[in-house]
Amino acid sequence: MNDIDRLIINQLQTGFPICDAPYQQLASQLGLTEEMLIERLQVLLDNGTLSRFGPLYHAELMGGALTLAAVNVPVERFDEITGIINAYPEVAHNYARNHRLNMWFVVATETPEQIEQTLAAIEQQTGLTVYNMPKIKEYFVGLKLDA
């Protein structure tokens, strides 16, 4: 990652312009061309420095819900269970952990009631207990890189 990449990432932590030409406005704030900004974002996505680029929505304020869930998956079934869980459109992302609860995933739904329905469906389909760990308090952890 170079200094320009760090500047871009730092600026994105404070927001993305909402206007007719957001990339152009952000590029101007950073002293870049719009083309350079878009190119650097694509490189950061392609090389895995950024896993995604897009808005984050506050699901609860929009009437929806989200939760963190985990399961204890037998190692020999890990790929199978990953496929089952990831097939649910409510599953935002899924990752392995080195823990007894070795698969964790985020579920986001349009209504709070759908959380329990989705987790119950996953339990039924996988035959595994799903541990629901809803958010009690929200924290924002900012990331600022030295340029």
Secondary structure, DSSP 8 states (H G I E B T S, - for coil): --HHHHHHHHHHTT----SSSHHHHHHHHHT--HHHHHHHHHHHHHTTSSS--S----GGGGT-EEEEEEE---GGGHHHHHHHHHTSTTEEEEEE-SSSS-EEEEEEESSHHHHHHHHHHHHHHH-S-EEEE--SS----------
